Amino acid sequence: MEHPATPEDIAVVEHQLGRYPRGMVAVGARCVCGRPLAVVTRPLLPGGIPFPTTCYLTGPSAVKAVSHAEAAGVMAEYNAMLAEDDALKAAYERAHRLYLAFRHELAGRLGDSEEHIEGISAGGLPTRVKCLHALLAQTLVMGKGSNPIGDLTMARISDEFSPDVCRCTVE
């Protein structure tokens, strides 16, 4: 909640997603130009709908680059790495606990219940790689080292996306 969402941020994210960003409470990461790259979403959406994906990737260049990585089969490679590398597996489990703690603090600040999503994080954490978008969003929001698969994804797509290089388009 360091950077609460402004009406302007919400309008930009609505344009990025092509729909209204339900439950958006903050911008967790920005492009160097200032546009949102990843947002923080409350644990309960309007109407009381549980939503475990607290860190949500919105920047079009990031979303596109991650989609290319997923289409290239990177998730299978990362899942194999998790199965073979105990240190990576332990770091990924820590990422899961960090995600839950982050959401729990947010839920406490907002008065949101986590009862229907307790123990559930995002992206396949803590046992498999299911969504690189969510895992990269965690890295962008919480910083390098927060999610090893998010970090690997960031390195993998660096020719197509970097938060330090503006690739935003203005329509």
C-alpha positions, 0 to 999 in steps of 0.5 A, a space after each residue: 500500500 506504499 503507492 495507493 491507486 489513484 483514479 489515473 492509475 485505475 484508468 491506465 490499468 483499465 486501458 491495459 486490461 481492457 476491463 475495469 480492474 476490480 479490487 485494485 488498491 495499489 500500484 506495486 511496480 511501475 515502468 520508468 515512465 510511471 505507468 503501472 506494470 503490476 498492481 496489488 489487488 485486495 483479497 476480497 473483490 467487490 461482492 465478497 468474491 475471494 481473489 488470491 492473486 494479490 500481485 497482478 501483472 498489467 503492463 502490456 509489454 510484460 504480459 506479452 513477453 511472459 506469454 511468449 515465454 509460456 508459449 515456448 514451454 518455459 513452465 515445463 522447464 521450470 517445473 523440471 528444475 523445481 523437481 531436481 533442485 532442492 535449493 530452488 524448491 526451498 526458495 520457491 516455498 519461501 516465495 509462497 510464504 512471503 506471498 501469503 504474509 504480504 496478502 495477510 498484512 494487506 487483508 488486515 489493513 483492509 479488513 478483508 477475510 482470507 478464509 476462502 483463500 487461506 494457504 493459497 497464493 498464486 502461480 502454482 506456488 509452492 509446488 509447481 509453476 502454473 502462471 509465469 505472469 503471477 510469478 513475475 508480478 510477485 518479483 516486480 511488486 516485492 523485489 528481486 529475490 522474492 520469487 526465484 521463478 519470477 527472477 528467472 522469468 525476468 532474466 529470460 524475457 529481458 530482451 523483450 521486457 525490462 522495468 527499466 526500459 519503457 516500451 509503453 505505447 500511448 494511444 
